[in-house]
Amino acid sequence: MLLSVLSNAFSGQGLDLMSVIASILASLLVIFVMLPFHEFAHATVAGWFGDKTAKMLGRQTLNPLKHIDYVGAFLLLLVGFGWAKPVPVNLDHRKNPKGAMAVVALAGPLANLLAGIVGGLLINLVLEIDPTAVLFLLGGKSVGILSYIVLFLYYFMAINISLAVFNLIPIPPLDGSKILMAFLPNKICYQIQRNEAMISMILMIAIAFGAFSGPLSVAQRWLTSGILNLTALPFSGSPFNPNFGL
């Protein structure tokens, strides 16, 4: 996210210090609040299935120090998506462990999607106060502090949606792989788990070379636009809501 802001600056759009600050603050909020919430959601849903592993290890908590992965946090600050330390989950005692794991895995991305929806509602709430604040988000000039609040909320929303989409990629160790394995034969699941370390390393290399940047950006923009329009429905009095095709 910060890299994108700086890239816009060097491409001739100008460097707006408040935009950089808004990007950093939104990223830090996600790192210290939403990444822990993502992992807390995993731990809580695992607890619903009778697995207390995360709780016994002190991971069923919103304390960011228990969850932060420094590489993942740095990447989130830089490019808008990253990760935290995964919470340990053991559902082998369940009658359908793969199905239970899929539900636990889905809880994390849903937590980020929920945060994105909250961000969209707050953006539209601010626009009820001052509809012209959206002009800055659409490329115009700032009309005051509310413009930067909208920008901050947009960054917060976009990062959370990016995290939801990124984690749904069906490649280990991401949440999407656990969801996919619920529908695969045990033999294939075993092979995936056996080679998870190697697959994870390949994933890291692919991320480093920007292999997912394009598709993730398209999916993030599409979902962000859809959520902004959806959350605009309770605030239909704003004349700028139809313009949320970002």
Secondary structure as a PSIPRED ss2 file (coil, helix, strand):
# PSIPRED VFORMAT (PSIPRED V4.0)

   1 M C   1.000  0.000  0.000
   2 L H   0.000  1.000  0.000
   3 L H   0.000  1.000  0.000
   4 S H   0.000  1.000  0.000
   5 V H   0.000  1.000  0.000
   6 L H   0.000  1.000  0.000
   7 S H   0.000  1.000  0.000
   8 N H   0.000  1.000  0.000
   9 A H   0.000  1.000  0.000
  10 F H   0.000  1.000  0.000
  11 S H   0.000  1.000  0.000
  12 G H   0.000  1.000  0.000
  13 Q H   0.000  1.000  0.000
  14 G C   1.000  0.000  0.000
  15 L C   1.000  0.000  0.000
  16 D C   1.000  0.000  0.000
  17 L H   0.000  1.000  0.000
  18 M H   0.000  1.000  0.000
  19 S H   0.000  1.000  0.000
  20 V H   0.000  1.000  0.000
  21 I H   0.000  1.000  0.000
  22 A H   0.000  1.000  0.000
  23 S H   0.000  1.000  0.000
  24 I H   0.000  1.000  0.000
  25 L H   0.000  1.000  0.000
  26 A H   0.000  1.000  0.000
  27 S H   0.000  1.000  0.000
  28 L H   0.000  1.000  0.000
  29 L H   0.000  1.000  0.000
  30 V H   0.000  1.000  0.000
  31 I H   0.000  1.000  0.000
  32 F H   0.000  1.000  0.000
  33 V H   0.000  1.000  0.000
  34 M H   0.000  1.000  0.000
  35 L H   0.000  1.000  0.000
  36 P H   0.000  1.000  0.000
  37 F H   0.000  1.000  0.000
  38 H H   0.000  1.000  0.000
  39 E H   0.000  1.000  0.000
  40 F H   0.000  1.000  0.000
  41 A H   0.000  1.000  0.000
  42 H H   0.000  1.000  0.000
  43 A H   0.000  1.000  0.000
  44 T H   0.000  1.000  0.000
  45 V H   0.000  1.000  0.000
  46 A H   0.000  1.000  0.000
  47 G H   0.000  1.000  0.000
  48 W H   0.000  1.000  0.000
  49 F C   1.000  0.000  0.000
  50 G C   1.000  0.000  0.000
  51 D C   1.000  0.000  0.000
  52 K C   1.000  0.000  0.000
  53 T H   0.000  1.000  0.000
  54 A H   0.000  1.000  0.000
  55 K H   0.000  1.000  0.000
  56 M H   0.000  1.000  0.000
  57 L C   1.000  0.000  0.000
  58 G C   1.000  0.000  0.000
  59 R C   1.000  0.000  0.000
  60 Q C   1.000  0.000  0.000
  61 T C   1.000  0.000  0.000
  62 L C   1.000  0.000  0.000
  63 N C   1.000  0.000  0.000
  64 P H   0.000  1.000  0.000
  65 L H   0.000  1.000  0.000
  66 K H   0.000  1.000  0.000
  67 H C   1.000  0.000  0.000
  68 I E   0.000  0.000  1.000
  69 D C   1.000  0.000  0.000
  70 Y H   0.000  1.000  0.000
  71 V H   0.000  1.000  0.000
  72 G H   0.000  1.000  0.000
  73 A H   0.000  1.000  0.000
  74 F H   0.000  1.000  0.000
  75 L H   0.000  1.000  0.000
  76 L H   0.000  1.000  0.000
  77 L H   0.000  1.000  0.000
  78 L H   0.000  1.000  0.000
  79 V H   0.000  1.000  0.000
  80 G C   1.000  0.000  0.000
  81 F C   1.000  0.000  0.000
  82 G C   1.000  0.000  0.000
  83 W C   1.000  0.000  0.000
  84 A E   0.000  0.000  1.000
  85 K C   1.000  0.000  0.000
  86 P C   1.000  0.000  0.000
  87 V C   1.000  0.000  0.000
  88 P C   1.000  0.000  0.000
  89 V C   1.000  0.000  0.000
  90 N C   1.000  0.000  0.000
  91 L C   1.000  0.000  0.000
  92 D C   1.000  0.000  0.000
  93 H C   1.000  0.000  0.000
  94 R C   1.000  0.000  0.000
  95 K C   1.000  0.000  0.000
  96 N C   1.000  0.000  0.000
  97 P H   0.000  1.000  0.000
  98 K H   0.000  1.000  0.000
  99 G H   0.000  1.000  0.000
 100 A H   0.000  1.000  0.000
 101 M H   0.000  1.000  0.000
 102 A H   0.000  1.000  0.000
 103 V H   0.000  1.000  0.000
 104 V H   0.000  1.000  0.000
 105 A H   0.000  1.000  0.000
 106 L H   0.000  1.000  0.000
 107 A H   0.000  1.000  0.000
 108 G H   0.000  1.000  0.000
 109 P H   0.000  1.000  0.000
 110 L H   0.000  1.000  0.000
 111 A H   0.000  1.000  0.000
 112 N H   0.000  1.000  0.000
 113 L H   0.000  1.000  0.000
 114 L H   0.000  1.000  0.000
 115 A H   0.000  1.000  0.000
 116 G H   0.000  1.000  0.000
 117 I H   0.000  1.000  0.000
 118 V H   0.000  1.000  0.000
 119 G H   0.000  1.000  0.000
 120 G H   0.000  1.000  0.000
 121 L H   0.000  1.000  0.000
 122 L H   0.000  1.000  0.000
 123 I H   0.000  1.000  0.000
 124 N H   0.000  1.000  0.000
 125 L H   0.000  1.000  0.000
 126 V H   0.000  1.000  0.000
 127 L H   0.000  1.000  0.000
 128 E H   0.000  1.000  0.000
 129 I H   0.000  1.000  0.000
 130 D C   1.000  0.000  0.000
 131 P H   0.000  1.000  0.000
 132 T H   0.000  1.000  0.000
 133 A H   0.000  1.000  0.000
 134 V H   0.000  1.000  0.000
 135 L H   0.000  1.000  0.000
 136 F H   0.000  1.000  0.000
 137 L H   0.000  1.000  0.000
 138 L C   1.000  0.000  0.000
 139 G C   1.000  0.000  0.000
 140 G C   1.000  0.000  0.000
 141 K C   1.000  0.000  0.000
 142 S C   1.000  0.000  0.000
 143 V C   1.000  0.000  0.000
 144 G C   1.000  0.000  0.000
 145 I H   0.000  1.000  0.000
 146 L H   0.000  1.000  0.000
 147 S H   0.000  1.000  0.000
 148 Y H   0.000  1.000  0.000
 149 I H   0.000  1.000  0.000
 150 V H   0.000  1.000  0.000
 151 L H   0.000  1.000  0.000
 152 F H   0.000  1.000  0.000
 153 L H   0.000  1.000  0.000
 154 Y H   0.000  1.000  0.000
 155 Y H   0.000  1.000  0.000
 156 F H   0.000  1.000  0.000
 157 M H   0.000  1.000  0.000
 158 A H   0.000  1.000  0.000
 159 I H   0.000  1.000  0.000
 160 N H   0.000  1.000  0.000
 161 I H   0.000  1.000  0.000
 162 S H   0.000  1.000  0.000
 163 L H   0.000  1.000  0.000
 164 A H   0.000  1.000  0.000
 165 V H   0.000  1.000  0.000
 166 F H   0.000  1.000  0.000
 167 N H   0.000  1.000  0.000
 168 L C   1.000  0.000  0.000
 169 I C   1.000  0.000  0.000
 170 P C   1.000  0.000  0.000
 171 I C   1.000  0.000  0.000
 172 P C   1.000  0.000  0.000
 173 P C   1.000  0.000  0.000
 174 L C   1.000  0.000  0.000
 175 D H   0.000  1.000  0.000
 176 G H   0.000  1.000  0.000
 177 S H   0.000  1.000  0.000
 178 K H   0.000  1.000  0.000
 179 I H   0.000  1.000  0.000
 180 L H   0.000  1.000  0.000
 181 M H   0.000  1.000  0.000
 182 A C   1.000  0.000  0.000
 183 F C   1.000  0.000  0.000
 184 L C   1.000  0.000  0.000
 185 P C   1.000  0.000  0.000
 186 N H   0.000  1.000  0.000
 187 K H   0.000  1.000  0.000
 188 I H   0.000  1.000  0.000
 189 C H   0.000  1.000  0.000
 190 Y H   0.000  1.000  0.000
 191 Q H   0.000  1.000  0.000
 192 I H   0.000  1.000  0.000
 193 Q H   0.000  1.000  0.000
 194 R H   0.000  1.000  0.000
 195 N C   1.000  0.000  0.000
 196 E H   0.000  1.000  0.000
 197 A H   0.000  1.000  0.000
 198 M H   0.000  1.000  0.000
 199 I H   0.000  1.000  0.000
 200 S H   0.000  1.000  0.000
 201 M H   0.000  1.000  0.000
 202 I H   0.000  1.000  0.000
 203 L H   0.000  1.000  0.000
 204 M H   0.000  1.000  0.000
 205 I H   0.000  1.000  0.000
 206 A H   0.000  1.000  0.000
 207 I H   0.000  1.000  0.000
 208 A H   0.000  1.000  0.000
 209 F C   1.000  0.000  0.000
 210 G C   1.000  0.000  0.000
 211 A C   1.000  0.000  0.000
 212 F C   1.000  0.000  0.000
 213 S H   0.000  1.000  0.000
 214 G H   0.000  1.000  0.000
 215 P H   0.000  1.000  0.000
 216 L H   0.000  1.000  0.000
 217 S H   0.000  1.000  0.000
 218 V H   0.000  1.000  0.000
 219 A H   0.000  1.000  0.000
 220 Q H   0.000  1.000  0.000
 221 R H   0.000  1.000  0.000
 222 W H   0.000  1.000  0.000
 223 L H   0.000  1.000  0.000
 224 T H   0.000  1.000  0.000
 225 S H   0.000  1.000  0.000
 226 G H   0.000  1.000  0.000
 227 I H   0.000  1.000  0.000
 228 L H   0.000  1.000  0.000
 229 N H   0.000  1.000  0.000
 230 L H   0.000  1.000  0.000
 231 T H   0.000  1.000  0.000
 232 A C   1.000  0.000  0.000
 233 L H   0.000  1.000  0.000
 234 P H   0.000  1.000  0.000
 235 F H   0.000  1.000  0.000
 236 S C   1.000  0.000  0.000
 237 G C   1.000  0.000  0.000
 238 S C   1.000  0.000  0.000
 239 P C   1.000  0.000  0.000
 240 F C   1.000  0.000  0.000
 241 N H   0.000  1.000  0.000
 242 P H   0.000  1.000  0.000
 243 N H   0.000  1.000  0.000
 244 F C   1.000  0.000  0.000
 245 G C   1.000  0.000  0.000
 246 L C   1.000  0.000  0.000
